[in-house]
Amino acid sequence: MSTLPADDFRTPTANGSSLIRQVEETDLPELVRLDEEAFPEGPYPFFTLRQLFDLYPDHMLVLDGGENGLHGYVLVGMPRDAHRCWILSLGVTRDRRGRGYGRQLMAAVLRQLRDDAVREVLLTVEPSNITAIELYKSLGFAAESAPRKDYFGPNADRLVMTLHL
Ligand SMILES: CC(C)(COP(=O)(O)OP(=O)(O)OC[C@H]1O[C@@H](n2cnc3c(N)ncnc32)[C@H](O)[C@@H]1OP(=O)(O)O)[C@@H](O)C(=O)NCCC(=O)NCCS
């Protein structure tokens, strides 16, 4: 398991003790809770997170606050030997937002993807999610000219953004 100190990245954590690390199987119940908090209108069911963990354990990172639990996570769908991958999810608990954790999680996973020789990283974001769009733009992601209509089904338009590493 790789463990990356969170303060390797741009913003140090509040108490210096949070770590960005690879997910472990025992994190799954808390990850489900975290995902429900981050995405109350459409969280992953447990079985989906379980299967994503089975498929992509190396590219599922959590922000571990020790006895305070998990504060965030990022997940990448990473086909084997692919030069192109998708960020599938990024979430930070409500009480920890605006402290640089989302940026740190993205920086950690993008560093990992660069090391894996990935060339192109894609993601989708709700067109009204200005916070996430601003974060992704600041990391170098470019948005398509318009959201794709009904991308995730009726009335679930999404903006597709791409970063070339
Ligand atoms: C999107 C999310 C992960 C950002 O995490 P965060 O830890 O709050 O973000 P950070 O503190 O690292 O801020 C990173 C950047 O986001 C943007 N940002 C943060 N808060 C913002 C706000 N209130 N308004 C506009 N932009 C904002 C800024 O560009 C900020 O850059 P800065 O470092 O120059 O301030 C978090 O808000 C979240 O979990 N939201 C719910 C789930 C979600 O929408 N996930 C994204 C799905 S695509």
Ligand as a Chemical Component Dictionary entry (heavy atoms), coordinates in Angstrom:
data_LIG
# 
_chem_comp.id                   LIG 
_chem_comp.type                 NON-POLYMER 
_chem_comp.pdbx_formal_charge   0 
_chem_comp.three_letter_code    LIG 
# 
loop_
_chem_comp_atom.comp_id 
_chem_comp_atom.atom_id 
_chem_comp_atom.alt_atom_id 
_chem_comp_atom.type_symbol 
_chem_comp_atom.charge 
_chem_comp_atom.model_Cartn_x 
_chem_comp_atom.model_Cartn_y 
_chem_comp_atom.model_Cartn_z 
_chem_comp_atom.pdbx_ordinal 
LIG C1  C1  C 0 -15.932 19.736 -5.197  1  
LIG C2  C2  C 0 -15.270 19.422 -3.866  2  
LIG C3  C3  C 0 -14.645 18.039 -3.930  3  
LIG C4  C4  C 0 -14.163 20.470 -3.609  4  
LIG O1  O1  O 0 -13.472 20.097 -2.445  5  
LIG P1  P1  P 0 -12.893 21.180 -1.418  6  
LIG O2  O2  O 0 -12.004 20.465 -0.478  7  
LIG O3  O3  O 0 -14.008 21.977 -0.828  8  
LIG O4  O4  O 0 -12.063 22.113 -2.416  9  
LIG P2  P2  P 0 -10.728 22.935 -2.084  10 
LIG O5  O5  O 0 -10.826 23.552 -0.738  11 
LIG O6  O6  O 0 -9.564  22.059 -2.355  12 
LIG O7  O7  O 0 -10.799 24.094 -3.165  13 
LIG C5  C5  C 0 -10.247 23.866 -4.424  14 
LIG C6  C6  C 0 -10.796 24.873 -5.412  15 
LIG O8  O8  O 0 -12.190 24.721 -5.586  16 
LIG C7  C7  C 0 -12.754 25.971 -5.900  17 
LIG N1  N1  N 0 -13.675 26.319 -4.843  18 
LIG C8  C8  C 0 -13.711 25.847 -3.568  19 
LIG N2  N2  N 0 -14.766 26.362 -2.905  20 
LIG C9  C9  C 0 -15.392 27.166 -3.800  21 
LIG C10 C10 C 0 -16.563 27.977 -3.759  22 
LIG N3  N3  N 0 -17.298 28.075 -2.644  23 
LIG N4  N4  N 0 -16.926 28.655 -4.883  24 
LIG C11 C11 C 0 -16.199 28.564 -6.018  25 
LIG N5  N5  N 0 -15.085 27.805 -6.121  26 
LIG C12 C12 C 0 -14.691 27.133 -5.035  27 
LIG C13 C13 C 0 -11.633 26.963 -5.954  28 
LIG O9  O9  O 0 -11.146 26.987 -7.293  29 
LIG C14 C14 C 0 -10.628 26.321 -5.027  30 
LIG O10 O10 O 0 -9.353  26.763 -5.348  31 
LIG P3  P3  P 0 -8.415  27.594 -4.318  32 
LIG O11 O11 O 0 -7.464  26.569 -3.805  33 
LIG O12 O12 O 0 -7.776  28.589 -5.196  34 
LIG O13 O13 O 0 -9.301  28.177 -3.266  35 
LIG C15 C15 C 0 -16.290 19.493 -2.673  36 
LIG O14 O14 O 0 -16.941 20.733 -2.722  37 
LIG C16 C16 C 0 -17.331 18.376 -2.680  38 
LIG O15 O15 O 0 -17.095 17.285 -2.178  39 
LIG N6  N6  N 0 -18.522 18.659 -3.251  40 
LIG C17 C17 C 0 -19.607 17.658 -3.314  41 
LIG C18 C18 C 0 -19.281 16.544 -4.273  42 
LIG C19 C19 C 0 -18.911 17.070 -5.642  43 
LIG O16 O16 O 0 -19.588 17.968 -6.182  44 
LIG N7  N7  N 0 -17.860 16.497 -6.226  45 
LIG C20 C20 C 0 -17.412 16.831 -7.566  46 
LIG C21 C21 C 0 -18.184 16.027 -8.561  47 
LIG S1  S1  S 0 -17.635 16.311 -10.220 48 
# 
loop_
_chem_comp_bond.comp_id 
_chem_comp_bond.atom_id_1 
_chem_comp_bond.atom_id_2 
_chem_comp_bond.value_order 
_chem_comp_bond.pdbx_ordinal 
LIG C1  C2  SING 1  
LIG C2  C3  SING 2  
LIG C2  C4  SING 3  
LIG C2  C15 SING 4  
LIG C4  O1  SING 5  
LIG O1  P1  SING 6  
LIG P1  O2  DOUB 7  
LIG P1  O3  SING 8  
LIG P1  O4  SING 9  
LIG O4  P2  SING 10 
LIG P2  O5  DOUB 11 
LIG P2  O6  SING 12 
LIG P2  O7  SING 13 
LIG O7  C5  SING 14 
LIG C5  C6  SING 15 
LIG C6  O8  SING 16 
LIG C6  C14 SING 17 
LIG O8  C7  SING 18 
LIG C7  N1  SING 19 
LIG C7  C13 SING 20 
LIG N1  C8  SING 21 
LIG N1  C12 SING 22 
LIG C8  N2  DOUB 23 
LIG N2  C9  SING 24 
LIG C9  C10 SING 25 
LIG C9  C12 DOUB 26 
LIG C10 N3  SING 27 
LIG C10 N4  DOUB 28 
LIG N4  C11 SING 29 
LIG C11 N5  DOUB 30 
LIG N5  C12 SING 31 
LIG C13 O9  SING 32 
LIG C13 C14 SING 33 
LIG C14 O10 SING 34 
LIG O10 P3  SING 35 
LIG P3  O11 DOUB 36 
LIG P3  O12 SING 37 
LIG P3  O13 SING 38 
LIG C15 O14 SING 39 
LIG C15 C16 SING 40 
LIG C16 O15 DOUB 41 
LIG C16 N6  SING 42 
LIG N6  C17 SING 43 
LIG C17 C18 SING 44 
LIG C18 C19 SING 45 
LIG C19 O16 DOUB 46 
LIG C19 N7  SING 47 
LIG N7  C20 SING 48 
LIG C20 C21 SING 49 
LIG C21 S1  SING 50 
# 
